Amino acid sequence: MIKQKRFAMLMLSAFLVISSSNVNGERISDYEYEKGNSNLVVNNRSAKKCVALTFDDGPHPKYTPEILDILEKYGAKATFFVVGSNALLYPDIVKSEAERGHEIGNHTFSHPDLKKISAAGFLEEIRKTSDVIYKITGLTPKLFRPPGGYLNNDIVNEIIACDGKPVLWSWRQDTRDWACPSADCIVETVIGNLNDGDIILFHDYNAGSSPTPVALDRILKELSEEGYRFVTVSELMSM
């Protein structure tokens, strides 16, 4: 509970600089990806033959368990950026993620449009999700991924100063699987653009018929044969 309260205070400090206005986040530019931003987690090029698999928006009652079984099949670990309202609906799935050795990150409570939400509202989204995750797993999430990837550099720097970790994904490793492309398209996106130390963006929640489990199985099979390991974001960062 002490860690939980500390996290809330850290996030409050991080957003005091914008407390009188909307978040007004801007998506980190392609330039920032190419130049590199030491305050923003998007990859770790020192991690040879390792990648971090990340899944946003879950848990989902069908697709998340399927994904967990596929990860276990290949001995892979992943980071799940959960939406608090979904975690409340399916706490046993979040608990299973943690028990299987996966990492849980914060993806807000209701997946709001960050360009339209107040700073106080944003803080509440973070706090509520942190509370939910803590009650289910006993762990306080330290990683945060903004819906839509919307952040600006000032906010990133403030989060880092308060011991938080803003996480996006690697350049060209957004599978856009939420839009239900073909499994072939997802495999091509990942395999065709892969670099050591990449953070790959998937979604385990999809309102339609998700291609992610089928694509994931194919990706893990091929990359395993090439000698790749699949780790959490925190493990990738520590390499």
Beta strands, then each sheet from edge to edge (+ up, - down):
strand 1: 50-56
strand 2: 78-82
strand 3: 103-106
strand 4: 143-144
strand 5: 165-166
strand 6: 199-203
strand 7: 229-231
sheet 1: 3+ 2+ 1+ 6+
sheet 2: 3+ 2+ 1+ 7+
sheet 3: 4+ 5+
end
